[in-house]
Structures are given as structure tokens and as C-alpha cells.
């Protein structure tokens, strides 16, 4: 025990010495001699470089308020103010708690005020510190936009030096953040894609001339400036047709921006540059500014992203390449087919599941955490890309499922500790579940409905939406999984979804409840309430169209149709949508009527009479003269039921 007691005493002595040393640095900031204060700040700068403990000590001892005071004093020399900004920037490079402490001391307004100085070195030091603070995940990007004069001033400072260009572009990139598709999901699936202020930030920067002010920086002699400008464009173009359409027509030294981006894709360029330029072209393509069959997409961007997925690339590059490629091809069948046959991509992705090769052999905890993090990211990226590849083509789905241990990997992915991996695995399963053949074979062989049902228990909405969409496919009439799913208590789960505040979950819950008469006999009241709420609410055309189709399915049931016929409110809504200005909604409402009046079913005469009394036949006559051939034919077919 004696050695241990001595060790504690020794540690205490060291701690006291460190604290005393730190206090000495802070005390020197209050010296009445300006030269001694300056030297004290310089010594502090040298002391904190690479020393997080020293940084934390100085913050606790109150160095930050004094440094900010000296930085803002007009009586302070430019050299002193510059050195203060440098030290503050160094403190910000420590832990996230350091950054929080700096934010609590209102460092951002002080640094922004410093940008009004005529002294370039001081401006650069303030920008460097701001860059470090804004790139921290704990800093709200909204802080850049609280003062409307800041963005125009930053635009004006872009021309001052290569350092102002680098730092300002980096600030813009991090303060125009969206909730990135790569971490949330795909655009075609109903989930929140953008953070609350994302589009507003893009618009603010665009309206203040970001495109014009940053474009010429792509020809800078500084690699860092070119890269930060490129990253800035990738953030501005994401999900933004206005920016993307503008970028297509911008000239830099006589070349259009897409041509410059393609040059940056060349293999002799740094991988970082290749990936970021591929992102720019991908986002412009998805925003509609570049056609999917354009050579710059088919022959340049897509092959470059596939190349990034190879095992020769670093893990981070493989993740970024796969996720960007997944986004590029997500909605285009032809791009999916091209990608699937490029460089054996489907087989190449199977390697994403083989990292790390042996977790048990790793004894270092930090190394283990690092490797597990990368393993999660790789699996997440692979599932996303598989989901995009198999979104439409049956042959591609077959190739994916035949990949080594694929179904086992998906099933395991559904129970991953990482919610991002679980979400991506569900997306992959959803994509593959569009195959009738696979529903009857692989899905049945691996009983995927069991882990899927577990995923649906207490999952967040973003997972529930995709998982319930997948469940809808597994509940189709031809799916052998339907009966065991219903027997496992799925009906109660689906009925609970119809009461959700999330519109997508309500629609999925109702869609899944298509075993019509049995479902409506036990849960008809709740389902009709959900249908009514959607039809009454301010929802988009596609959602209301789906809801009317659900109503048409109910109207096709033997006894379930009486729930419609005895509900005057629903009948009036069907009548309303028959006369709607949107042809899709009219057609969907017509399907409801056709199923209700069909002559071959019992009680059709009574239903026809009631619908005639509320004016449905008059609307049918009008629609039979419609210029829309689908509406016209459907109306004539319905009228024939009255004449039969």
C-alpha cells in the first residue's frame, strides 16, 4: 500500500504544479505592461499547442473572457488582437466541451466583429478561429445567420487572400448543412430529409451571390481553396434545383462548371477531389439539372463512384462512394442496370460485410471501437446501395439475393445495435420485397417476417415507415408469409399505425389491412376514421390518391362495403373527389363507386339507388363526356351497371 500512497501524493504534486503553471499564464494577461501581455499570450499559444489538458485548465481558470476582452479592445495592438484570436482558435481545437465553453462566452459575435478590422492578418486569424468553431458538431449553424450583414461581408472578404477564401468556403459548407440523405434515407421514401433550416441557408447564400463569388475559386492555385469551393458547391446543390440549374450554366475561364467537375474526376486527381466532384454532379443530376443519360453521368460519375467501392480504397472512401452512388441511381432504372454490371459491383459490395476480419483478436478498446464504427458504416452503405440497385429490376434483385449469405446478412442487419444499420437493412429488405418470386422463396426460407416484426416494436418513425412498407408487401395475397404474420398479432400493430400522427404510417397501416372483410369486421371503425382524417386533411395528391384506392379496396369487400354505404360523410367525400380538378383523384374515387354499384354482387340495387339519390349518376354522365379517356371510359362502364 505504501507505493500506492506515494503515487497518489506524486500525482497530486504534478496536478498542483500544472494548475499553478496554468494560473501563471492567465495572470500574465492582466499585466499593466502591454508588451508583457503580448508575450504572455504568445507563451500561452505555445503552451496549449497539442495539449488538451492545458487548454482545459486555462478555460476553467477564466482565460477565455480575458482573451476576448483583449481581442475587442481598440487600444490593443493588432499583433495582440491577432495572437488572442490564434490562442482562442487553438482552444477550440480541443474537446467539444472546450467549444461549448467558448460559445458560452459569446465568442462568435466577438470574432464576427473582428472581421470589420482593416488588418488582414487579424481578419484571417478571426476567420481561422470561426472555421474551427463552426466545424464543431456542437455549434449551431444558425449562429452565422442571426445578423443579416454577416453573409454579405463574408462574400466581400473572399477576395482578400487565399486564406480568407479557404476559411470562408469551409464556414459556408458547414453552415449550410442538411440532414444528410446518407444518414437518413432515400428521397423516394417518406421520411424527413432536410433539417429545419437547410433550404433557407442555401437560399440565403445563393441570393448573396455564393455561386458567382465561389465559382472562380475552382481555378485557384491553392489546392485547399479549390477543395473548399468544391465542397461548398456540393452542399449548395444538394436537393436544390435552383442552385443546380444555375451551376450548369456558370463559366469559369471559358469552361462550364460540369466540364470542370468532370476534369476533377480524373484518376490523377486526389481521391478527395474525385469524390466531391462526383457528389456535385450527382446532386445536380438528382435535382434535374443534368439528364441521367448524359455522358458525364453514365461514363464519368457512375464509374468513378463504383471505383470508390473497391477494396483498394480507404474505408471512409468506400463508404462515401457507395452512399453517393446509391443516391445517384436510386430513381433511375437504367443507371441501376449500368451500375449492376460495372466492375462486378454486386459481388464487390459483399466485402463490406467482412470488416473487421476478427473482432475477438483486437484487445485495444479504442481500436475496437474504431473498427466497429467502420464496420457499421460499411454495412450501412452496402445495404443502401443494394436497396437502390434492386429498386426496380427483377434480375438485379435475383443477383443480390444470390450473393454470398445475403439474406442472413439482412436478417442480422435487422437486429444491429446501430439504428442506421437497421434502417438501411430494412430499406434493402423493402427493395427486395418488391419481387413476387423472392417473397415466395428466399423470404419464406429465411422467415424474414419474424425479425421484421421485432423491428416494428418500439422503433422510431423513420424505421417504422420503411418496415411497415415492407410488411405491406409481405401481406400481399400471394405471399406465404401473410398467414403467420396475421397470426403473430400484426393486426393490432397495424391498427395502432392507423392512429399515428405520422401520415406515412397511417397510410401504411391502412394499406396493410387488406384482408378486407375480416379486418373491417373487427377494426372497421378505426380504419374509417383514419381514412376520413386523411381525406379531410391538407395532404398532397399522391397521399389522397392512395387513400381513395384503399377505400376502393374496402368497397370491394363482401360485407365491408356496408361501412361505406352507411357512412354519409364518406359518401360525400367520394362524391367531392369525383368532381375534383385532379384527374388522378377523380379516377380513384370512380374505382370506389364502381365497386359499390357492381351488379353481380348482393345488395347492388339498394346501393345504386342510394348513390343515385345523392347525385352520383349525374356526375357519371358529366364524366362520360370528359376529354380524359380514362375518366370517360370508367364513367361509361359505371353507367352500364345502372342499365344492366
C-alpha positions in Angstrom: 0.0 0.0 0.0 2.9 2.4 0.6 3.9 2.7 -3.1 0.3 3.4 -4.0 0.1 6.2 -1.3 3.3 7.7 -2.7 1.9 7.5 -6.2 -1.2 9.5 -5.2 0.9 12.1 -3.5 3.1 12.3 -6.6 0.1 12.8 -8.8 -1.3 15.5 -6.6 2.0 17.4 -6.7 2.0 17.2 -10.5 -1.6 18.4 -10.6 -0.8 21.4 -8.4 2.2 22.3 -10.5 0.2 22.1 -13.7 -2.6 24.3 -12.2 0.0 26.8 -10.9 1.6 26.9 -14.3 -1.8 27.5 -15.9 -2.7 30.2 -13.4 0.6 31.9 -14.2 -0.4 32.1 -17.9 -3.7 33.7 -17.0 -2.3 36.1 -14.5 0.1 37.5 -17.2 -2.9 38.6 -19.3 -3.7 41.2 -16.6 -0.2 42.8 -16.5 -0.3 46.6 -16.9 2.6 46.4 -19.4 1.1 45.8 -23.0 4.4 44.2 -24.1 4.3 41.7 -21.2 0.6 40.9 -22.0 1.6 40.2 -25.6 4.4 38.0 -24.6 2.1 36.2 -22.2 -0.4 35.5 -24.9 2.4 34.2 -27.2 3.7 31.9 -24.4 0.2 30.7 -23.8 -0.2 29.9 -27.5 3.0 27.8 -27.4 1.9 26.1 -24.2 -1.6 24.9 -25.5 -0.5 23.5 -28.9 -1.4 19.8 -28.8 -2.0 19.9 -25.0 -5.7 19.3 -24.3 -5.2 19.3 -20.5 -3.6 22.7 -20.6 -6.4 24.0 -22.8 -9.0 22.7 -20.3 -7.1 24.2 -17.4 -6.9 27.6 -19.0 -10.6 27.6 -19.8 -11.5 26.7 -16.2 -9.2 29.4 -14.9 -11.0 32.1 -16.9 -8.6 32.7 -19.7 -11.3 33.0 -22.4 -13.2 36.1 -21.2 -9.9 38.0 -20.8 -8.7 36.9 -24.2 -12.0 38.1 -25.7 -11.7 41.4 -23.9 -8.2 42.0 -25.2 -9.3 40.9 -28.7 -12.1 43.5 -28.8 -10.2 46.4 -27.3 -9.4 49.1 -29.8 -6.4 50.1 -27.7 -4.9 46.6 -28.1 -2.3 46.4 -30.8 -3.1 44.5 -34.0 -0.5 41.9 -33.1 -2.0 41.3 -29.6 -5.5 41.0 -31.1 -4.3 38.6 -33.7 -2.4 36.4 -31.1 -5.6 36.4 -29.0 -7.6 35.0 -31.9 -4.9 32.4 -32.6 -5.0 31.2 -29.0 -8.8 31.1 -29.0 -8.7 29.0 -32.2 -6.2 26.7 -30.6 -8.5 26.2 -27.5 -11.4 25.5 -29.9 -9.3 22.6 -31.4 -9.5 20.8 -28.2 -12.6 18.9 -27.0 -16.3 19.6 -27.7 -16.6 20.8 -24.1 -14.0 23.4 -25.0 -16.1 24.7 -27.9 -19.2 24.8 -25.7 -17.3 26.9 -23.1 -16.2 29.3 -25.9 -19.8 29.5 -27.2 -21.0 30.3 -23.6 -18.6 33.2 -23.6 -20.2 34.6 -26.8 -17.0 34.1 -28.9 -18.8 34.2 -32.2 -20.1 37.8 -32.1 -16.7 39.0 -30.9 -14.9 37.2 -33.8 -17.5 38.5 -36.4 -16.9 42.0 -35.1 -13.2 41.4 -35.6 -13.8 40.8 -39.3 -14.6 44.6 -39.7 -10.9 45.4 -39.0 -8.8 46.7 -41.9 -5.9 44.4 -40.8 -5.8 41.3 -43.0 -3.7 39.2 -40.6 -6.2 39.8 -37.8 -9.1 39.0 -40.1 -7.5 35.8 -41.2 -6.9 34.8 -37.5 -10.6 35.5 -36.7 -11.8 33.5 -39.7 -9.5 30.6 -38.8 -11.0 30.5 -35.3 -14.5 30.8 -36.7 -13.8 28.0 -39.1 -12.7 25.8 -36.2 -15.8 26.6 -34.1 -18.3 26.2 -36.9 -16.9 22.8 -38.0 -17.6 21.5 -34.5 -20.8 19.4 -34.2 -21.8 21.3 -31.1 -22.0 24.7 -32.8 -25.5 25.6 -34.2 -25.0 26.8 -37.7 -27.9 29.3 -37.2 -25.4 31.5 -35.3 -24.0 32.6 -38.7 -27.3 34.0 -39.8 -28.5 35.9 -36.8 -27.1 39.2 -38.2 -28.1 39.8 -41.8 -24.9 41.8 -42.5 -22.6 38.9 -41.9 -23.1 36.9 -45.1 -22.6 39.9 -47.5 -19.5 40.9 -45.5 -18.0 37.4 -45.8 -18.7 37.4 -49.5 -16.8 40.7 -49.8 -13.8 39.2 -47.8 -13.5 36.3 -50.2 -11.2 38.3 -52.5 -8.8 39.3 -49.7 -6.5 36.3 -49.7 -6.3 32.6 -50.3 -6.7 32.1 -46.6 -9.9 34.1 -46.4 -11.2 32.1 -49.4 -10.3 28.7 -47.8 -11.8 29.6 -44.4 -15.0 31.3 -45.6 -15.8 28.4 -48.1 -15.3 26.0 -45.2 -17.6 28.0 -43.0 -20.3 28.1 -45.7 -20.1 24.4 -46.2 -20.6 23.6 -42.5 -23.3 26.3 -42.0 -25.5 25.2 -44.9 -26.0 21.7 -43.6 -28.9 19.5 -44.5 -29.8 16.4 -42.6 -27.9 14.4 -45.0 -29.6 11.8 -47.1 -26.7 9.4 -46.4 -27.6 9.2 -42.8 -31.4 9.4 -43.1 -32.6 7.5 -46.1 -33.8 8.0 -49.6 -35.8 10.7 -51.1 -38.4 8.5 -52.7 -39.3 7.1 -49.3 -41.5 9.2 -46.9 -39.1 10.4 -44.3 -37.7 13.8 -43.2 -34.7 14.6 -45.4 -33.9 18.2 -44.7 -33.2 19.8 -41.3 -35.5 22.7 -40.4 -33.2 25.5 -41.7 -31.4 23.7 -44.5 -33.1 25.2 -47.5 -33.2 28.6 -46.0 -29.4 28.6 -45.6 -29.0 27.5 -49.2 -31.3 30.3 -50.4 -29.5 33.0 -48.3 -26.1 32.1 -49.6 -27.4 31.8 -53.2 -29.2 35.1 -53.0 -26.0 36.8 -51.8 -24.1 35.6 -54.8 -22.4 32.5 -53.5 -22.3 30.8 -56.9 -20.7 33.7 -58.7 -18.3 34.5 -55.8 -17.1 30.9 -55.3 -17.0 29.6 -58.9 -13.7 31.3 -59.9 -12.1 29.8 -56.8 -12.1 26.5 -58.6 -9.2 27.7 -60.7 -7.2 28.8 -57.7 -3.5 27.8 -57.5 -4.2 26.6 -53.9 -5.5 23.1 -53.6 -7.2 23.8 -50.3 -9.1 26.7 -51.8 -10.2 24.6 -54.8 -11.3 21.8 -52.5 -13.3 24.0 -50.1 -15.0 25.7 -53.1 -15.9 22.3 -54.5 -17.3 21.1 -51.1 -19.3 24.3 -50.9 -20.9 23.7 -54.3 -21.8 20.1 -53.2 -23.7 21.4 -50.2 -25.4 24.2 -52.1 -26.5 21.9 -55.0 -27.9 19.1 -52.8 -31.7 18.8 -53.3 -31.8 22.3 -54.7 -32.9 22.7 -58.4 -32.4 26.4 -58.4 -28.8 26.2 -57.5 -28.2 23.2 -59.7 -29.8 24.8 -62.7 -27.6 27.9 -62.2 -24.4 25.8 -61.8 -25.0 24.1 -65.2 -24.6 27.4 -67.0 -21.7 29.0 -65.0 -18.5 29.6 -66.9 -15.0 29.6 -65.3 -12.2 30.6 -67.6 -14.3 29.7 -70.6 -15.4 26.3 -69.3 -18.8 25.2 -67.9 -18.8 24.0 -64.4 -19.9 20.5 -65.2 -16.9 20.2 -67.5 -14.6 21.4 -64.7 -16.2 18.8 -62.3 -15.6 16.1 -64.8 -11.9 17.0 -65.1 -11.7 16.8 -61.3 -13.0 13.2 -61.6 -9.9 12.1 -63.4 -7.8 9.4 -61.8 -4.7 11.6 -61.5 -6.6 13.9 -59.1 -6.7 13.3 -55.3 -9.4 10.9 -54.2 -11.0 13.7 -52.0 -11.4 15.8 -55.1 -12.8 12.9 -57.2 -15.4 12.1 -54.6 -16.5 15.7 -54.0 -16.8 16.5 -57.7 -18.8 13.2 -58.2 -21.1 14.4 -55.4 -21.6 17.8 -57.2 -22.5 16.0 -60.5 -24.7 13.5 -58.6 -26.7 16.2 -56.8 -27.1 18.3 -59.9 -28.4 15.2 -61.7 -30.8 14.3 -58.9 -32.0 18.0 -58.9 -32.8 17.7 -62.6 -30.1 20.0 -63.9 -28.2 17.2 -65.7 -30.0 14.3 -67.5 -29.4 10.8 -66.2 -28.3 9.7 -69.7 -25.7 12.4 -70.0 -22.2 11.1 -70.7 -20.9 13.0 -67.7 -23.1 10.8 -65.5 -23.1 7.5 -67.4 -19.4 7.5 -68.5 -17.8 9.6 -65.8 -19.6 10.0 -62.5 -21.1 6.5 -62.1 -17.9 4.6 -63.0 -15.9 6.8 -60.7 -18.2 6.1 -57.8 -18.1 2.4 -58.5 -14.3 2.6 -58.4 -14.5 4.1 -55.0 -16.3 1.0 -53.7 -13.3 -1.3 -54.4 -11.3 -2.8 -51.6 -8.2 -0.8 -52.7 -9.8 2.4 -51.4 -9.7 3.5 -47.8 -12.7 2.6 -45.6 -14.1 6.1 -45.5 -13.8 6.4 -49.2 -15.6 3.1 -49.8 -18.5 4.3 -47.5 -18.8 7.7 -49.2 -18.5 6.2 -52.7 -21.3 3.6 -52.0 -23.7 6.1 -50.4 -23.3 8.7 -53.1 -23.7 6.0 -55.8 -26.8 4.7 -54.1 -28.3 8.2 -54.2 -27.3 8.7 -57.8 -29.1 5.6 -59.1 -31.9 5.4 -56.7 -34.7 6.6 -59.0 -33.3 5.7 -62.4 -33.8 2.1 -63.8 -31.2 2.4 -66.5 -28.5 3.7 -64.1 -29.3 0.8 -61.8 -28.7 -1.6 -64.6 -25.5 0.0 -65.7 -24.1 0.1 -62.1 -25.1 -3.5 -61.5 -22.8 -4.7 -64.4 -19.9 -2.3 -63.7 -16.8 -3.8 -62.2 -18.7 -6.7 -60.6 -20.3 -4.2 -58.1 -22.8 -6.5 -56.6 -20.1 -9.0 -55.6 -17.7 -6.2 -54.6 -20.2 -5.0 -52.0 -20.1 -8.3 -50.2 -16.7 -7.4 -49.0 -18.3 -4.6 -47.0 -19.6 -7.2 -44.6 -16.2 -8.8 -43.9 -14.7 -5.9 -41.9 -13.2 -6.2 -39.3 -11.9 -9.7 -40.1 -11.6 -10.6 -36.5 -13.0 -8.5 -33.6 -12.0 -11.0 -31.0 -8.4 -10.6 -31.9 -8.5 -6.9 -31.1 -7.5 -6.1 -27.5 -7.2 -2.3 -27.7 -10.5 -0.8 -26.7 -10.1 2.4 -28.8 -9.1 0.3 -31.8 -12.1 -2.0 -31.2 -14.5 1.0 -31.1 -12.9 2.4 -34.2 -13.2 -0.8 -36.1 -16.8 -1.5 -35.0 -17.7 2.1 -36.1 -16.3 1.5 -39.5 -18.0 -1.9 -39.7 -21.3 -0.3 -39.0 -20.7 2.4 -41.6 -19.7 -0.2 -44.3 -22.7 -2.3 -43.7 -25.0 0.7 -43.7 -23.5 1.9 -47.0 -23.7 -1.6 -48.6 -27.4 -2.1 -47.6 -28.2 1.4 -49.1 -26.6 0.6 -52.4 -28.2 -2.8 -52.6 -31.5 -1.2 -51.9 -31.0 1.3 -54.8 -29.7 -1.4 -57.2 -32.7 -3.6 -56.6 -35.4 -1.0 -56.6 -36.9 -1.9 -60.0 -35.2 -4.7 -61.8 -36.1 -8.3 -61.1 -32.9 -9.7 -62.5 -30.8 -7.4 -60.3 -32.8 -8.4 -57.2 -32.1 -12.0 -58.0 -28.3 -11.4 -58.3 -28.3 -9.5 -55.0 -30.1 -12.3 -53.1 -27.8 -14.9 -54.6 -24.8 -13.0 -53.3 -23.0 -14.9 -50.5 -25.1 -15.1 -47.3 -27.1 -12.1 -48.4 -30.4 -13.0 -46.7 -28.6 -13.9 -43.5 -26.8 -10.6 -43.6 -30.1 -8.7 -44.0 -31.7 -10.7 -41.2 -28.7 -9.9 -38.9 -28.8 -6.3 -40.0 -32.4 -6.0 -38.7 -31.2 -6.6 -35.2 -28.0 -4.5 -35.3 -27.3 -2.2 -32.4 -26.8 0.7 -34.8 -30.1 2.2 -35.7 -28.6 3.5 -39.0 -27.6 -0.1 -40.0 -31.1 -1.3 -39.0 -32.8 1.3 -41.1 -30.5 0.6 -44.1 -31.2 -3.2 -43.7 -34.9 -2.6 -43.7 -34.6 -0.4 -46.8 -32.7 -3.2 -48.5 -35.4 -5.7 -47.5 -38.1 -3.4 -48.7 -36.4 -3.1 -52.1 -36.1 -6.9 -52.5 -39.6 -7.5 -51.2 -41.0 -6.0 -54.5 -40.1 -9.3 -56.1 -43.0 -11.8 -56.2 -40.6 -14.7 -56.8 -38.4 -13.7 -53.7 -41.4 -13.4 -51.5 -42.3 -17.0 -52.3 -38.8 -18.4 -52.0 -35.9 -16.6 -50.1 -38.2 -14.6 -47.9 -40.1 -17.7 -46.9 -37.0 -19.8 -46.4 -35.4 -17.3 -44.1 -38.7 -16.3 -42.3 -37.7 -12.7 -42.6 -41.1 -11.7 -41.2 -40.0 -12.6 -37.7 -37.1 -10.2 -37.3 -39.2 -7.6 -39.2 -42.0 -7.8 -36.7 -39.4 -7.3 -33.9 -38.1 -4.2 -35.8 -41.7 -2.8 -35.7 -41.8 -2.9 -31.9 -41.0 0.5 -30.3 -39.0 1.6 -33.4 -38.6 5.3 -34.3 -40.8 6.6 -37.0 -38.1 6.7 -39.7 -37.6 2.9 -39.2 -41.4 2.2 -38.8 -42.2 3.8 -42.1 -39.9 1.6 -44.1 -40.6 -1.5 -42.0 -44.3 -1.1 -42.4 -44.0 -0.6 -46.1 -42.1 -3.9 -46.3 -44.7 -5.6 -44.2 -47.4 -4.4 -46.7 -45.5 -6.4 -49.4 -45.3 -9.5 -47.2 -49.0 -9.3 -46.5 -50.0 -9.5 -50.2 -52.3 -12.3 -51.2 -49.6 -14.4 -52.9 -47.1 -14.1 -50.1 -46.7 -17.3 -48.0 -45.7 -15.0 -45.1 -49.2 -13.5 -44.8 -50.9 -16.0 -42.6 -48.1 -16.4 -40.0 -47.8 -12.6 -39.8 -51.5 -12.2 -39.1 -51.4 -15.0 -36.5 -48.5 -13.2 -34.7 -50.6 -10.2 -33.8 -49.9 -8.0 -36.8 -53.5 -6.7 -36.9 -53.3 -5.0 -33.6 -50.0 -3.4 -34.6 -51.3 -2.2 -38.0 -54.4 -0.8 -36.4 -52.2 1.2 -34.0 -50.4 2.6 -37.0 -53.6 3.9 -38.4 -53.9 6.2 -35.4 -50.4 7.5 -35.7 -49.7 11.2 -36.1 -47.3 10.3 -38.9 -49.2 10.4 -42.2 -47.0 7.8 -43.9 -47.5 5.4 -41.0 -51.3 5.8 -41.2 -51.3 5.1 -44.9 -49.1 2.1 -44.5 -51.2 0.7 -41.7 -54.3 1.0 -43.7 -52.7 -0.4 -46.8 -51.5 -3.5 -44.9 -55.0 -4.1 -43.6 -56.2 -5.5 -46.9 -57.7 -8.8 -45.8 -60.8 -6.9 -46.1 -64.0 -8.4 -44.6 -62.2 -10.0 -41.6 -60.3 -6.8 -40.9 -63.2 -4.4 -41.3 -65.4 -6.6 -39.1 -63.1 -6.1 -36.2 -61.4 -2.8 -36.8 -63.6 -1.1 -39.4 -64.4 1.9 -37.2 -60.7 2.8 -36.6 -59.8 2.4 -40.2 -62.7 4.5 -41.5 -61.7 7.2 -39.0 -58.2 7.2 -40.3 -59.4 7.4 -44.0 -61.7 10.3 -43.1 -58.9 12.2 -41.4 -56.6 11.8 -44.4 -59.3 12.8 -46.9 -60.2 15.9 -44.9 -56.6 17.0 -44.2 -54.3 19.2 -46.2 -52.2 16.4 -47.7 -50.6 16.0 -51.1 -52.3 14.5 -54.2 -50.4 11.2 -54.0 -51.4 10.5 -50.4 -55.1 11.2 -51.0 -55.0 9.1 -54.2 -53.6 6.2 -52.2 -56.3 6.7 -49.5 -59.1 6.6 -52.1 -57.6 3.4 -53.5 -57.7 2.0 -50.0 -61.4 3.0 -49.9 -61.9 1.3 -53.2 -60.4 -1.9 -51.7 -62.8 -1.7 -48.8 -65.7 -1.2 -51.3 -64.6 -4.5 -52.9 -65.2 -6.5 -49.8 -68.4 -8.6 -49.5 -69.6 -7.1 -46.2 -67.0 -4.3 -45.7 -68.7 -2.1 -48.4 -71.6 -1.5 -46.0 -69.3 0.5 -43.8 -69.0 3.0 -46.7 -72.7 2.9 -47.6 -73.8 3.6 -44.0 -71.3 6.5 -43.7 -72.9 9.5 -45.4 -69.7 11.6 -44.6 -67.5 9.2 -46.6 -70.0 9.1 -49.5 -70.0 12.9 -49.7 -66.2 12.8 -49.8 -66.2 10.3 -52.7 -68.7 12.5 -54.5 -66.5 15.5 -53.9 -63.4 13.8 -55.3 -65.3 12.6 -58.4 -65.6 16.3 -59.3 -62.1 17.3 -58.2 -59.8 19.2 -60.5 -57.1 16.5 -60.4 -57.8 13.5 -62.7 -55.9 11.0 -60.5 -58.2 11.7 -57.6 -61.3 11.6 -59.8 -60.2 8.2 -61.2 -59.5 6.8 -57.7 -62.9 8.0 -56.5 -64.5 6.3 -59.5 -63.0 3.0 -58.5 -64.8 3.3 -55.2 -68.1 3.9 -57.0 -67.6 1.1 -59.5 -67.0 -1.5 -56.7 -70.1 -0.3 -54.8 -72.5 -0.5 -57.7 -71.3 -3.7 -59.4 -74.4 -5.6 -60.5 -73.1 -9.1 -59.8 -72.9 -8.6 -56.0 -75.7 -8.9 -53.5 -77.4 -5.6 -52.5 -76.2 -3.8 -55.6 -79.7 -2.4 -56.4 -80.1 -0.7 -53.0 -76.6 0.7 -53.2 -77.2 2.0 -56.8 -80.4 3.7 -55.6 -78.8 5.5 -52.7 -75.9 6.7 -54.8 -78.4 8.0 -57.4 -80.2 9.9 -54.7 -77.0 11.8 -53.7 -76.2 12.8 -57.3 -73.6 10.3 -58.2 -75.3 9.3 -61.5 -75.4 13.0 -62.6 -71.6 13.2 -62.1 -71.1 10.0 -64.0 -73.0 11.4 -67.0 -70.7 14.5 -66.9 -67.6 12.4 -66.7 -68.7 10.2 -69.6 -68.1 13.4 -71.7 -64.7 14.0 -70.2 -61.7 14.7 -72.5 -59.7 12.4 -70.3 -60.1 8.9 -71.9 -59.6 7.0 -68.6 -62.2 9.0 -66.8 -64.6 8.8 -69.8 -64.3 5.0 -70.1 -64.6 4.4 -66.4 -67.7 6.6 -66.2 -69.4 4.8 -69.1 -68.6 1.4 -67.6 -70.2 2.5 -64.3 -73.3 3.8 -66.1 -73.7 0.5 -67.8 -74.2 -1.1 -64.3 -77.3 1.1 -63.9 -78.6 0.0 -67.3 -77.9 -3.7 -66.9 
